[in-house]
Amino acid sequence: MEIEARNRLLNDIAQSLRAGRPAEPISVRELIGWFDALRRGANVNWAVRRALEQAGLVTVPDFEGSHIDGRVQLVLPNEQPQQPQVDQPHGEQAADQPPPPAVEAAVEFVGGAGVEPAYRVSRLLDPRLALVSIGPDATLEEAATLMLRHDYSQLPVMTNGRDVRGVVSWESIGPAMTLRHPAPRFVRECMRPAIEVKATDSIFQVINRIIESSYVLVRDEQRIIVGILTTTDLSQQFQDLAEPFLLIGEIENHIRALIDGRFTQQELEAVRNENDPERAIESVADLTLGEHIWLVQNPDNWARLGLRADRGVFVSELDAVRQLRNDVMHFDSDRITDVERDSLRNFVQFLHQLKAHQPAAAGADAAN
């Protein structure tokens, strides 16, 4: 969305709110989409927050701590209480008060770090998935059917859709069915105490509880159970976070291998970032991904690699990897999209093929 159109939209929302007309909730994904972003990150979050501040808006809950498909409400910020003023007679200075200090020019400090440094449990809960629960008086057959239908290992046992009585699971049903006589028939006979965490907890504070219990129930700030996190969710989350790091690391290693032994130290130093002149460049391992791009952009340098591939396409694709790397390495972005993940995997395979058909470097031939 164009900046002017986005600013008009935010200002119109603020004007409607001042007139008493609430705005429709939107997803975090839609909000950052107004800023042409696919996921959150330090730069995106700063741009969103600055635009909201300029329009006089905030989101409830805060967009940084919510799941990317969670819905947030654009609202006016709460009025800050005014500090009481002490009246002084005109033209007089209180006897026990020193004269006011000289007025200095205001100093504007630069922000942009965001307000949500922790990775909250709430970011893992997909609000599109309805919580599946069961009552204590339901039959074990109904519980088993629900768990099979949804591929769950446990269900929260609740009354009134809010009060947690416990949890029923394959692990709790199995021993009861085997050891009890007569065999149990109802959920209440196979319940175990529930393990709960808060949606505002840091995910790293509750990892051990999830591992020990295989699950945790999550309560939001209104004390409502809003979801369940399991070891499967945890495994998926860490795969989502770790795989891009591994793929990008492999890509960087392949690029170094393609370049290795084909340039002098002086030629490598020539592409060093001009903003970092003191950094030592002794080998291809000392180059950043951006510097690798600058190196192979030169047609003569590209010819030295001996690759039967189009230089323009290669550079364009590698630059896309560089931009994605910047998002991933900030540690605070949302998971990359499936399209981006497949693109990284395919680029790794592409580099495998290029390396397999690359002629040996002159230095390597001499060494042999």
VOLO-908313 format. One record per residue: residue in three letters; x, y, z of N, C-alpha, C in turn. Coordinates in steps of 0.05 Angstrom, whole numbers, padded with zeros to 5 digits, always signed. Atoms other than C-alpha are relative to their C-alpha. Layout:
<pts>
ALAXYZXYZXYZ
...
</pts>
This chain:
<pts>
MET+00017-00024+00000+00000+00000+00000+00018+00025+00000
GLU-00015-00025+00001+00026+00070-00017-00001+00013+00027
ILE-00002-00013-00026+00049+00110+00043-00023+00020+00004
GLU+00021-00021-00003-00001+00167+00030-00027-00013+00005
ALA+00025+00014-00003-00059+00118+00023-00002-00013+00027
ARG+00000+00012-00026-00039+00082+00086-00004+00021+00022
ASN+00004-00021-00020-00034+00146+00126-00028+00011+00000
ARG+00028-00009+00001-00102+00168+00101-00018-00020+00013
LEU+00016+00020-00012-00131+00102+00122+00001+00001+00030
LEU-00003-00001-00029-00102+00106+00192-00013+00026+00012
ASN+00012-00025-00009-00124+00179+00199-00030-00002+00000
ASP+00029+00003+00001-00194+00161+00177-00010-00018+00022
ILE+00008+00017-00022-00197+00105+00228+00000+00016+00026
ALA-00001-00016-00025-00174+00152+00283-00023+00020+00001
GLN+00022-00019+00000-00226+00204+00262-00027-00014+00006
SER+00025+00015-00006-00281+00151+00264-00001-00007+00029
LEU-00001+00007-00028-00259+00129+00333-00007+00024+00017
ARG+00006-00025-00015-00262+00201+00358-00030+00007-00002
ALA+00029-00005+00003-00333+00204+00331-00017-00022+00013
GLY+00014+00021-00015-00351+00142+00372-00007-00024-00017
ARG+00005+00023+00017-00350+00092+00315+00024-00019+00001
PRO-00023+00018-00003-00306+00032+00333+00008-00012-00027
ALA-00010+00012+00024-00262+00001+00279-00004-00030+00001
GLU+00002+00029+00001-00270-00071+00256+00027-00012+00007
PRO-00026+00013-00006-00216-00117+00284+00013-00010-00026
ILE-00015+00010+00022-00162-00137+00235+00022-00019+00010
SER-00021+00018-00008-00109-00191+00236+00027+00015-00001
VAL-00027-00011+00000-00036-00175+00250+00011-00002-00029
ARG-00009+00003+00027-00021-00203+00181-00010+00022-00019
GLU+00011-00021+00017-00068-00153+00149+00012+00027+00007
LEU-00012-00025-00008-00039-00096+00190+00027+00004-00012
ILE-00027-00003+00012+00033-00109+00169-00001+00000-00030
GLY+00003+00000+00029+00008-00121+00099-00004+00028-00011
TRP+00002-00028+00007-00010-00047+00097+00027+00013-00004
PHE-00027-00010+00002+00065-00037+00103+00017-00017-00020
ASP-00013+00017+00021+00080-00086+00046+00019-00020+00013
ALA-00017+00019-00015+00109-00136+00097-00014-00027+00002
LEU+00011+00027-00003+00099-00211+00101+00002-00010+00029
ARG-00003+00008-00028+00122-00217+00173+00012+00023+00016
ARG-00011-00021-00018+00143-00176+00233+00030-00003+00003
GLY-00028-00001-00005+00214-00156+00247+00006+00027+00012
ALA-00006-00026-00013+00251-00098+00280-00008+00024-00017
ASN+00005-00023+00017+00245-00052+00220-00030+00003-00005
VAL+00029-00001+00006+00173-00070+00204-00015+00009+00025
ASN+00013-00008-00025+00151-00064+00277+00003+00030+00005
TRP-00005-00028-00004+00183+00004+00282-00017+00017-00019
ALA+00016-00016+00020+00149+00029+00218-00029+00000+00007
VAL+00028+00002-00007+00081+00003+00241-00005+00018+00025
ARG+00004-00014-00025+00088+00033+00311+00002+00030-00005
ARG-00003-00029+00005+00111+00101+00284-00024+00010-00015
ALA+00024-00009+00015+00053+00105+00234-00024+00001+00018
LEU+00023+00000-00019+00003+00086+00289+00002+00024+00019
GLU-00004-00023-00019+00033+00138+00336-00007+00026-00014
GLN+00006-00025+00015+00029+00192+00282-00030+00004-00004
ALA+00029-00002+00004-00045+00175+00271-00014+00001+00027
GLY+00013-00001-00026-00058+00174+00346-00015-00026+00007
LEU+00013+00026-00004-00073+00099+00349+00018-00019+00014
VAL-00015+00023-00010-00052+00037+00386-00017-00025-00006
THR+00015+00024+00004-00071-00036+00379-00004-00015+00026
VAL+00007+00016-00023-00105-00079+00431-00010-00027-00009
PRO-00025-00001-00013-00075-00128+00443+00022+00010-00017
ASP-00022-00011+00015-00007-00103+00422+00007-00019-00023
PHE-00004+00017+00024+00008-00128+00351+00026-00016+00002
GLU-00026+00015-00001+00080-00149+00369-00003-00026+00016
GLY+00002+00023-00017+00058-00199+00422-00021-00020-00008
SER+00022+00017+00009+00001-00230+00383+00009-00020-00022
HIS-00005+00018+00023-00001-00289+00335-00005+00016-00025
ILE+00002-00016+00025+00007-00264+00264-00028-00001-00012
ASP+00028+00002+00010-00064-00288+00248-00020+00008+00022
GLY+00017-00010-00021-00091-00261+00314-00012+00027-00008
ARG+00014-00025+00007-00140-00203+00310+00005+00021+00022
VAL-00005-00023-00017-00125-00135+00340-00019+00022-00006
GLN+00019-00022+00003-00168-00074+00351+00016+00026+00000
LEU-00012-00026+00001-00145-00005+00330-00017+00018+00018
VAL+00015-00017-00019-00164+00042+00387+00017+00025+00005
LEU-00014-00024-00009-00146+00111+00414+00014-00006+00026
PRO-00015+00006-00025-00093+00110+00468-00015+00012+00024
ASN+00012-00011-00024-00116+00121+00539+00011+00027+00006
GLU-00009-00026-00008-00113+00192+00564+00018-00002+00024
GLN-00019+00000-00022-00053+00203+00609-00009+00020+00021
PRO+00008-00019-00021-00071+00234+00676+00018+00024+00001
GLN-00015-00024-00001-00049+00306+00681+00011+00004+00029
GLN-00011-00006-00026-00002+00325+00738-00013+00026+00011
PRO+00013-00024-00011-00035+00375+00785+00020+00024-00001
GLN-00016-00024+00001-00010+00446+00777-00004+00016+00026
VAL+00001-00017-00024+00007+00490+00837-00001+00029-00009
ASP+00003-00028+00008-00019+00560+00826+00018+00018+00016
GLN-00017-00021-00012+00028+00618+00840-00012+00027-00007
PRO+00010-00027+00006+00007+00690+00845+00015+00012-00024
HIS-00012-00012+00024+00020+00728+00781+00022+00019+00008
GLY-00022-00019-00004+00087+00763+00780+00016-00006+00025
GLU-00014+00006-00025+00110+00729+00845+00013-00027-00002
GLN-00014+00026-00002+00159+00673+00859-00002-00009+00029
ALA+00003+00010-00027+00146+00629+00919+00027+00002+00014
ALA-00024-00006-00014+00196+00645+00973+00019-00023+00002
ASP-00017+00023-00003+00220+00574+00981+00006-00015-00026
GLN-00005+00012+00025+00225+00559+00908+00022+00014-00015
PRO-00022-00013+00015+00288+00571+00866-00012+00010-00027
PRO+00010-00009+00027+00280+00608+00800+00001-00023-00020
PRO+00001+00022+00019+00263+00564+00741+00027-00001-00016
PRO-00025+00002+00015+00323+00537+00703-00003+00011-00028
ALA+00001-00010+00028+00341+00565+00635-00010-00022-00018
VAL+00012+00019+00018+00303+00531+00579+00021-00008-00021
GLU-00019+00010+00020+00347+00486+00537-00014-00013-00023
ALA+00012+00013+00024+00334+00459+00468-00006-00029+00006
ALA+00009+00028-00005+00295+00394+00470+00018-00019-00015
VAL-00016+00021+00012+00336+00332+00456-00019-00023-00008
GLU+00017+00022+00010+00301+00280+00413+00016-00025-00002
PHE-00014+00025+00001+00325+00210+00427-00014-00019-00020
VAL+00010+00018+00020+00317+00157+00374-00008-00027+00012
GLY+00010+00025-00009+00275+00096+00389-00002-00020-00023
GLY+00004+00020+00021+00251+00037+00348+00005-00028+00008
ALA-00006+00027-00009+00270-00023+00390-00025-00017+00004
GLY+00025+00015-00005+00197-00043+00400-00005-00002+00030
VAL+00008+00002-00028+00161-00057+00464-00003-00029+00009
GLU+00005+00029-00006+00158-00134+00462+00025-00016-00005
PRO-00025+00014+00005+00228-00163+00471-00003-00030+00004
ALA+00003+00029-00005+00203-00231+00496-00017-00014-00021
TYR+00016+00016+00018+00175-00287+00453-00022-00013+00016
ARG+00021+00008-00017+00108-00296+00485-00015-00025-00010
VAL+00016+00023+00007+00065-00359+00488-00022+00007-00020
SER+00022-00009+00017+00010-00319+00454+00007+00000-00029
ARG-00008+00000+00028+00051-00317+00390-00002-00027-00013
LEU+00002+00027+00011+00045-00392+00383-00028-00010-00003
LEU+00028+00010+00001-00030-00397+00390-00014+00011-00025
ASP+00015-00008+00025-00066-00395+00323-00029+00004+00008
PRO+00028-00005-00008-00133-00361+00338-00021-00013-00019
ARG+00019+00012+00019-00164-00395+00277-00007-00028+00009
LEU+00006+00027-00009-00161-00462+00314-00017+00002+00025
ALA+00018-00001-00023-00220-00469+00361+00010-00021+00021
LEU-00007+00018-00022-00205-00501+00429-00020-00023+00001
VAL+00018+00024-00002-00233-00572+00431+00002-00010+00029
SER+00001+00010-00028-00254-00593+00501-00023-00020+00003
ILE+00020+00021-00005-00299-00645+00533-00009+00003+00029
GLY+00011-00002-00027-00343-00648+00595+00008-00024+00017
PRO-00008+00023-00017-00328-00693+00655-00020-00023-00001
ASP+00020+00021+00002-00393-00732+00645-00002-00013-00027
ALA+00000+00012+00026-00378-00748+00573+00012-00028+00002
THR-00011+00027+00000-00362-00820+00556+00028-00001-00011
LEU-00027+00004+00010-00292-00845+00542-00001-00005-00030
GLU+00003+00005+00029-00317-00866+00473-00001+00027-00014
GLU+00001-00026+00012-00334-00793+00458+00028+00014+00001
ALA-00026-00012-00002-00266-00770+00484+00019-00012-00021
ALA-00017+00013+00019-00230-00822+00442-00006+00008-00029
THR+00008-00008+00027-00270-00803+00381+00011+00028-00007
LEU-00009-00027+00005-00252-00729+00388+00031+00000-00003
MET-00029+00000+00002-00178-00744+00399+00009-00013-00027
LEU-00007+00012+00026-00176-00790+00338-00007+00020-00023
ARG+00009-00018+00021-00215-00739+00296+00020+00023-00004
HIS-00017-00023+00002-00167-00682+00312+00030-00007+00003
ASP-00027+00009-00003-00104-00724+00321+00013+00013+00024
TYR-00009-00010-00025-00097-00700+00393+00008-00023+00019
SER-00007+00020-00020-00064-00737+00450-00014+00006+00027
GLN+00014-00007-00024-00104-00700+00504-00022+00020-00006
LEU+00021-00020+00002-00166-00658+00515-00003+00013+00028
PRO+00008-00013-00025-00181-00606+00569-00028-00008+00008
VAL+00027+00007-00011-00240-00627+00613-00011+00025+00013
MET+00010-00026-00008-00283-00565+00623-00030-00001+00004
THR+00029-00005-00004-00351-00544+00648-00006+00029-00006
ASN+00008-00027+00006-00388-00482+00625+00018+00013-00021
GLY-00018-00011+00019-00336-00474+00571+00022+00017+00011
ARG-00020-00018-00012-00290-00439+00621+00015-00013+00023
ASP-00012+00012-00024-00278-00479+00685+00014-00026-00006
VAL-00016+00024+00005-00222-00530+00679-00002-00019+00023
ARG+00002+00021-00020-00233-00595+00716+00025-00018-00001
GLY-00023+00017+00004-00172-00631+00689+00006-00005-00029
VAL-00006+00007+00028-00145-00664+00627-00002-00031-00003
VAL+00001+00029+00007-00160-00732+00595+00017-00005-00024
SER-00019+00006+00021-00109-00765+00550+00001-00030-00005
TRP-00006+00028+00005-00089-00830+00518+00016-00012+00023
GLU-00017+00009-00022-00038-00834+00574-00016-00006+00025
SER+00016+00004-00024-00091-00828+00628-00021-00022-00004
ILE+00020+00020+00005-00142-00873+00594+00011-00028+00001
GLY-00012+00027+00003-00095-00932+00580+00002-00014+00027
PRO-00003+00014-00026-00076-00949+00653-00027-00005+00013
ALA+00026+00004-00013-00147-00938+00677-00016-00023-00012
MET+00015+00021+00014-00177-00984+00625+00012-00028+00007
THR-00014+00026-00004-00125-01038+00640-00002-00009+00029
LEU-00003+00008-00028-00121-01036+00716-00025+00002+00017
ARG+00023-00004-00017-00189-01015+00741-00022-00021-00006
HIS+00023+00018+00003-00247-01063+00752-00023+00010+00018
PRO+00005+00002+00028-00298-01050+00730+00014+00022-00016
ALA-00013-00020+00017-00269-01012+00671-00015+00026+00001
PRO+00013-00026-00001-00283-00937+00672-00016+00005-00026
ARG+00017-00006+00023-00336-00909+00626-00001+00030-00006
PHE+00003-00029+00004-00334-00834+00636+00027+00015+00003
VAL-00024-00016+00000-00282-00779+00628+00009+00006+00028
ARG-00007-00008-00028-00285-00759+00701+00016-00022+00014
GLU-00014+00022-00013-00257-00828+00719+00029-00002-00010
CYS-00027+00002+00012-00194-00817+00677+00015+00027-00001
MET-00012-00027+00001-00178-00744+00690+00026+00001+00016
ARG-00024-00007-00015-00111-00718+00713+00001+00031+00003
PRO-00002-00029-00003-00095-00648+00740+00011+00014-00024
ALA-00009-00016+00023-00086-00595+00687+00024+00017+00006
ILE-00024-00018-00002-00021-00558+00675-00006+00025-00016
GLU+00007-00025+00014-00032-00485+00658+00024+00020+00000
VAL-00018-00023+00002+00010-00426+00635-00016+00024-00009
LYS+00013-00024+00009-00007-00354+00618+00009+00007-00029
ALA-00006-00008+00028-00010-00327+00547+00023+00020+00000
THR-00021-00020-00001+00038-00272+00569+00026-00011+00009
ASP-00025+00012-00008+00091-00320+00593+00019-00002-00024
SER-00020+00005+00021+00156-00324+00554+00000-00030-00006
ILE+00001+00029+00009+00157-00389+00514+00024-00014+00013
PHE-00024+00014-00011+00227-00403+00542-00002-00005+00030
GLN+00005+00006-00028+00200-00401+00613-00017-00025+00004
VAL+00019+00022-00003+00150-00456+00599+00008-00025-00016
ILE-00008+00022+00017+00189-00502+00552+00002-00026+00017
ASN-00004+00024-00016+00208-00550+00608-00027-00012+00010
ARG+00027+00009-00008+00135-00554+00632-00014-00015-00023
ILE+00012+00013+00023+00112-00572+00562+00013-00027-00004
ILE-00014+00025+00005+00166-00625+00555-00008-00021+00022
GLU+00006+00019-00022+00151-00656+00624-00029-00011-00002
SER+00028+00008-00001+00075-00657+00615-00011-00007-00027
SER+00008+00004+00028+00071-00663+00539-00019+00021-00010
TYR+00019-00021+00008+00023-00603+00538-00001+00021+00023
VAL+00009-00019-00020+00002-00540+00575-00026+00013-00011
LEU+00023-00016+00007-00065-00504+00575+00008+00030+00003
VAL-00008-00028+00000-00060-00429+00561-00024+00017+00008
ARG+00021-00020-00008-00101-00375+00597+00009+00027-00009
ASP-00006-00027+00008-00106-00305+00570-00004+00019+00024
GLU+00002-00020-00021-00110-00240+00609-00028+00002+00012
GLN+00027+00001-00010-00185-00250+00618-00006-00025+00015
ARG+00002+00025-00015-00172-00316+00653-00015-00021-00015
ILE+00014+00019+00017-00202-00355+00595+00021-00019-00013
ILE-00017+00019+00014-00170-00419+00568-00004+00005-00030
VAL+00002-00007+00029-00154-00400+00496+00015-00020-00018
GLY-00014+00019+00017-00112-00458+00473+00016-00020+00015
ILE-00017+00021-00012-00066-00517+00486+00025-00001-00017
LEU-00026+00003+00013+00008-00523+00469+00011-00028+00007
THR-00010+00027-00005+00039-00592+00461+00029-00001-00009
THR-00027+00004+00010+00108-00620+00448+00002+00000-00030
THR+00001-00001+00030+00087-00627+00375+00002+00028-00009
ASP-00001-00029+00007+00074-00552+00372+00028+00011+00004
LEU-00027-00010-00007+00141-00539+00405+00020-00010-00021
SER-00019+00010+00020+00178-00584+00356-00004+00014-00027
GLN+00005-00014+00025+00144-00551+00296+00011+00029+00001
GLN-00009-00027-00003+00160-00482+00323+00030+00002-00003
PHE-00029-00002+00001+00233-00496+00332+00011-00009-00027
GLN-00007+00006+00028+00237-00528+00263-00004+00024-00017
ASP+00005-00025+00016+00206-00465+00234+00021+00020+00005
LEU-00021-00020-00006+00258-00423+00270+00028-00009-00009
ALA-00027+00010+00004+00319-00468+00260+00006-00005-00030
GLU-00006+00008+00027+00311-00491+00188+00010+00023-00018
PRO-00011-00022+00016+00320-00422+00156+00029+00006+00006
PHE-00028-00004-00007+00385-00413+00195+00018-00020-00013
LEU-00017+00022+00012+00412-00480+00171+00002+00003-00030
LEU+00000-00003+00029+00391-00468+00099+00017+00023-00009
ILE-00016-00024+00007+00421-00398+00097+00030-00005+00005
GLY-00028+00007-00005+00485-00424+00129+00011-00017-00022
GLU-00009+00017+00022+00490-00478+00076+00004+00016-00025
ILE-00003-00017+00024+00479-00427+00021+00026+00016+00001
GLU-00025-00016-00002+00535-00382+00048+00025-00018-00003
ASN-00023+00018+00003+00582-00442+00052+00004-00008-00029
HIS-00002+00007+00028+00566-00461-00020+00011+00023-00016
ILE-00010-00023+00014+00579-00390-00044+00030+00003+00004
ARG-00029-00001-00006+00646-00390-00009+00015-00021-00016
ALA-00013+00022+00015+00663-00457-00041+00002+00007-00030
LEU-00001-00008+00028+00646-00429-00110+00022+00020-00006
ILE-00019-00023+00003+00692-00369-00099+00028-00008+00008
ASP-00025+00007-00013+00747-00403-00060+00022-00006-00020
GLY-00023+00007+00016+00816-00404-00092+00001+00014-00028
ARG+00001-00013+00027+00798-00358-00151+00006+00030+00001
PHE-00006-00029-00002+00815-00288-00124+00022+00004+00020
THR-00022-00008-00019+00874-00255-00090-00012+00014+00024
GLN+00009-00014-00024+00869-00225-00021-00007+00029-00007
GLN+00005-00028+00007+00873-00156-00052-00026+00003-00015
GLU+00026-00001+00014+00814-00171-00098-00023-00004+00019
LEU+00021+00004-00020+00773-00195-00039-00003+00026+00017
GLU+00001-00025-00015+00792-00132+00000-00014+00022-00015
ALA+00011-00021+00016+00768-00090-00058-00031+00002+00002
VAL+00029-00001-00002+00695-00110-00046-00009+00003+00029
ARG+00008-00004-00028+00697-00098+00029-00018+00024+00003
ASN+00019-00022-00005+00640-00054+00054+00016+00025+00008
GLU-00014-00024-00005+00665+00017+00053-00006+00012+00028
ASN+00007-00010-00027+00630+00030+00120+00014-00017+00022
ASP-00014+00017-00019+00674-00023+00153+00029-00004-00009
PRO-00026+00002+00012+00744-00006+00129+00022-00014+00017
GLU-00021+00012-00017+00782-00034+00189-00002-00030+00002
ARG+00003+00029-00003+00755-00105+00183+00020-00014-00018
ALA-00020+00016+00015+00807-00155+00162-00013-00019-00020
ILE+00010+00019+00021+00794-00193+00097+00024-00017-00008
GLU-00023+00017+00006+00842-00252+00093-00008-00024-00017
SER+00009+00022+00017+00799-00304+00058-00029+00005-00007
VAL+00028-00003+00008+00730-00314+00027-00018-00003+00025
ALA+00017+00004-00024+00705-00334+00097-00005+00026+00014
ASP+00003-00026-00013+00713-00261+00118-00019+00018-00014
LEU+00019-00016+00015+00665-00235+00065-00029-00004+00010
THR+00028+00003-00006+00593-00220+00081-00015-00009-00025
LEU+00015+00009+00023+00538-00245+00036-00003+00023-00020
GLY+00001-00023+00018+00530-00175+00008+00025+00004-00016
GLU-00026-00003+00013+00604-00172-00008+00004-00022-00021
HIS-00001+00021+00021+00599-00239-00044-00015+00009-00025
ILE+00016-00009+00022+00545-00208-00087+00015+00021-00016
TRP-00016-00021+00014+00588-00147-00102+00022-00012-00017
LEU-00023+00013+00014+00645-00193-00122-00009-00012-00027
VAL+00008+00014+00025+00606-00234-00173-00017+00017-00018
GLN+00014-00018+00018+00568-00175-00201+00018+00009-00023
ASN-00019-00007+00021+00631-00158-00239+00002-00022-00021
PRO+00000+00021+00021+00629-00194-00306+00026-00016-00001
ASP-00026+00013+00002+00704-00209-00305+00003-00020+00024
ASN-00001+00018-00023+00699-00238-00235-00018-00024-00003
TRP+00019+00022+00005+00639-00279-00255+00012-00021-00019
ALA-00012+00018+00020+00676-00308-00314+00021-00018+00013
ARG-00020+00016-00013+00730-00333-00267-00012-00025+00014
LEU+00013+00022-00015+00680-00378-00231-00005-00024-00019
GLY+00004+00022+00019+00669-00418-00295-00027-00013+00003
LEU+00027+00011-00004+00595-00427-00280-00017+00004-00025
ARG+00017-00002+00023+00548-00442-00338-00028+00007+00009
ALA+00026-00011-00009+00492-00399-00310+00000+00029-00005
ASP+00003-00028+00006+00465-00330-00322+00008+00017+00025
ARG-00010-00016-00023+00501-00279-00278-00023+00017+00011
GLY+00021-00018-00010+00441-00232-00273-00021-00015+00017
VAL+00019+00016-00016+00393-00287-00250+00013-00008+00026
PHE-00014+00010-00024+00445-00314-00201+00001+00023+00021
VAL-00003-00022-00019+00458-00245-00170-00027+00008+00012
SER+00027-00008-00009+00383-00229-00166-00010-00020+00021
GLU+00009+00020-00019+00368-00295-00131+00016+00001+00026
LEU-00016-00001-00024+00426-00288-00084-00006+00025+00017
ASP+00008-00025-00015+00405-00217-00065-00026-00005+00015
ALA+00025+00007-00014+00335-00244-00048+00006-00016+00025
VAL-00008+00016-00023+00369-00294-00002+00012+00019+00021
ARG-00012-00019-00018+00409-00237+00029-00021+00016+00016
GLN+00021-00015-00014+00346-00197+00045-00015-00018+00019
LEU+00013+00018-00018+00313-00258+00075+00018-00007+00024
ARG-00019+00005-00021+00376-00272+00115-00002+00022+00021
ASN+00001-00023-00019+00371-00202+00146-00024-00003+00018
ASP+00024+00004-00017+00300-00217+00170+00004-00023+00020
VAL-00003+00024-00017+00318-00286+00197+00020+00005+00022
MET-00021-00003-00020+00381-00264+00233-00007+00021+00021
HIS+00008-00019-00021+00344-00209+00271-00013-00015+00024
PHE+00011+00017-00021+00313-00266+00312-00029+00008+00009
ASP+00026-00009-00010+00248-00227+00321-00022-00001-00022
SER+00020+00000+00021+00213-00239+00255-00018-00025+00004
ASP+00017+00023+00000+00154-00286+00245+00013-00021-00018
ARG-00010+00021+00016+00166-00353+00212-00001+00008-00030
ILE+00000-00006+00029+00184-00348+00138-00023-00016-00013
THR+00022+00013+00013+00130-00368+00089+00009-00026-00012
ASP-00006+00025+00013+00126-00436+00057+00013+00004-00027
VAL-00012-00006+00026+00142-00404-00010+00030+00008+00004
GLU-00028-00008-00005+00206-00372+00019+00016-00024+00009
ARG-00014+00024-00009+00225-00438+00053+00007-00017-00024
ASP-00006+00016+00024+00218-00476-00013+00021+00014-00018
SER-00019-00015+00016+00257-00421-00048+00029-00005+00011
LEU-00027+00005-00012+00316-00431+00001+00009-00028-00006
ARG-00007+00028+00005+00313-00507-00007+00009-00003-00029
ASN-00007+00002+00028+00313-00500-00083+00026+00013-00007
PHE-00025-00014+00005+00370-00451-00082+00024-00017+00009
VAL-00021+00018-00010+00412-00500-00041+00005-00021-00021
GLN-00004+00021+00021+00399-00554-00094+00013+00012-00025
PHE-00012-00014+00023+00416-00504-00149+00030+00003+00004
LEU-00029-00004-00006+00483-00489-00115+00015-00027-00001
HIS-00011+00027+00002+00496-00564-00109+00007-00007-00029
GLN-00004+00007+00029+00488-00572-00184+00022+00017-00012
LEU-00020-00017+00011+00531-00512-00200+00028-00009+00009
LYS-00026+00008-00011+00588-00536-00155+00009-00026-00013
ALA-00007+00026+00012+00585-00606-00185+00012+00003-00028
HIS-00009-00003+00028+00598-00579-00255+00020+00024-00003
GLN-00019-00022+00001+00646-00522-00236+00028-00011-00005
PRO-00028+00009+00004+00717-00531-00265+00017+00007+00025
ALA-00018-00004-00023+00772-00535-00213+00014+00027-00003
ALA-00015-00025+00000+00807-00471-00193+00029-00005-00008
ALA-00027+00003+00009+00876-00458-00221+00018-00009+00023
GLY-00016+00006-00023+00906-00462-00152-00003-00030+00008
ALA+00005+00028-00006+00874-00530-00141+00014-00018-00019
ASP-00014+00016+00020+00902-00556-00206+00030-00002+00006
ALA-00028+00000-00006+00971-00534-00186+00007-00017+00023
ALA-00005+00016-00024+00965-00567-00119+00000-00029-00006
ASN+00002+00028+00007+00947-00633-00152+00023-00008-00018
</pts>
